[in-house]
Amino acid sequence: MKYLCNLYYNTKKFDALTKDALQAIVAECQPHDAALKKTGQVSAIGRLAHNTAVTLRAQAGRTTTTEGGLNGGEDQIGAFMIVEARDLNEAVRIASLHPAANTGEQLGWAVEVRPIQAFEQPS
């Protein structure tokens, strides 16, 4: 079964980082990233552009757009990954290898794991 892992961060905390602090976090993440890749169960991983989103929704019979993410708050999705696992517990174990689950406390990092009910890849 496939699981979508949304990786969150706090935009205000991220924006307050110095360049050196950001580089230190990247270095701290490397062993976690290596462990994640070793599982062989991550079929996709991607980082999203910082503070860049447009939300579309239907209103009064037409599509409207607003700048920013859906929740509009300080916590935003910064990355995602697709994990293949036999059940939710295994998906959580794999997601726990991601740096957002075990470092970056100062950035408000968090990982949300959700089962994917249907998954289609374009042909």
C-alpha positions as CSV (number, residue, x, y, z in Angstrom):
1,M,0.0,0.0,0.0
2,K,1.1,3.5,-0.7
3,Y,1.2,6.4,1.9
4,L,1.6,10.1,1.4
5,C,3.8,11.8,3.9
6,N,3.4,15.6,4.1
7,L,6.5,17.2,5.7
8,Y,5.6,20.5,7.5
9,Y,7.7,23.4,8.7
10,N,7.0,26.7,10.4
11,T,7.6,29.6,7.9
12,K,8.4,32.2,10.6
13,K,11.0,30.0,12.2
14,F,12.5,29.1,8.9
15,D,12.8,32.7,7.8
16,A,14.6,33.6,11.0
17,L,17.4,31.2,10.3
18,T,20.9,32.4,9.5
19,K,22.7,30.9,6.5
20,D,25.1,29.1,8.9
21,A,22.2,27.7,10.9
22,L,20.5,26.4,7.8
23,Q,23.7,24.7,6.6
24,A,24.1,23.0,10.0
25,I,20.6,21.6,9.8
26,V,21.3,20.3,6.3
27,A,24.4,18.6,7.6
28,E,22.5,17.1,10.5
29,C,19.9,15.7,8.1
30,Q,22.3,13.7,5.9
31,P,22.4,10.5,8.0
32,H,18.6,10.5,8.3
33,D,18.3,10.9,4.5
34,A,20.7,8.0,4.0
35,A,18.7,5.7,6.3
36,L,15.5,6.7,4.5
37,K,17.0,5.8,1.0
38,K,18.3,2.5,2.3
39,T,14.7,1.3,3.0
40,G,14.0,1.0,-0.7
41,Q,10.4,1.8,0.1
42,V,10.3,5.5,-0.8
43,S,9.0,5.8,-4.4
44,A,9.0,9.6,-4.6
45,I,10.3,12.5,-2.6
46,G,10.2,16.2,-3.4
47,R,10.8,19.5,-1.8
48,L,8.4,22.4,-2.4
49,A,9.3,26.0,-3.0
50,H,9.4,28.1,0.2
51,N,6.4,30.4,0.7
52,T,5.1,29.9,-2.8
53,A,1.6,28.5,-3.3
54,V,-1.7,29.3,-5.0
55,T,-5.0,27.8,-3.8
56,L,-7.8,27.2,-6.2
57,R,-11.4,26.6,-5.1
58,A,-14.9,26.8,-6.5
59,Q,-16.9,29.8,-5.3
60,A,-20.2,31.0,-6.8
61,G,-19.9,28.7,-9.7
62,R,-16.4,29.7,-10.8
63,T,-12.8,29.0,-9.9
64,T,-11.2,31.5,-7.6
65,T,-7.5,31.7,-6.7
66,T,-5.8,33.0,-3.5
67,E,-2.1,33.4,-2.8
68,G,-0.7,31.1,-0.2
69,G,-1.3,27.5,1.0
70,L,-4.7,26.1,1.9
71,N,-4.3,26.5,5.7
72,G,-3.0,30.1,5.4
73,G,-1.1,29.7,8.6
74,E,2.6,29.6,9.6
75,D,2.9,25.8,9.2
76,Q,3.3,24.9,5.6
77,I,4.1,21.7,3.6
78,G,7.7,22.0,2.6
79,A,8.1,18.5,1.1
80,F,6.4,15.2,0.5
81,M,7.2,11.6,0.0
82,I,5.4,8.5,-1.2
83,V,6.2,5.4,1.0
84,E,5.3,1.9,0.1
85,A,4.6,-0.2,3.2
86,R,2.4,-3.2,4.2
87,D,0.5,-1.2,6.8
88,L,0.2,2.2,8.5
89,N,2.6,1.1,11.3
90,E,5.3,0.3,8.8
91,A,4.7,3.6,6.9
92,V,5.1,5.5,10.2
93,R,8.3,3.6,11.0
94,I,9.8,4.6,7.6
95,A,8.6,8.2,7.9
96,S,10.2,8.4,11.3
97,L,13.6,8.1,9.5
98,H,13.0,11.5,7.8
99,P,14.7,14.4,9.4
100,A,11.4,16.2,9.9
101,A,10.4,13.5,12.4
102,N,13.5,13.5,14.5
103,T,15.4,16.8,14.0
104,G,14.5,20.4,13.3
105,E,12.5,20.9,16.4
106,Q,13.5,24.6,16.3
107,L,11.7,24.8,12.9
108,G,8.4,23.3,13.9
109,W,9.0,20.3,11.7
110,A,6.3,17.6,11.6
111,V,5.4,14.6,9.4
112,E,1.8,13.6,8.5
113,V,1.3,10.1,7.2
114,R,-1.8,9.3,5.2
115,P,-2.9,6.1,3.3
116,I,-3.5,6.7,-0.4
117,Q,-6.8,5.1,-1.4
118,A,-6.2,5.3,-5.1
119,F,-3.0,5.9,-7.0
120,E,-2.7,6.3,-10.8
121,Q,0.4,7.2,-12.7
122,P,-0.1,8.9,-16.1
123,S,0.7,6.6,-19.0
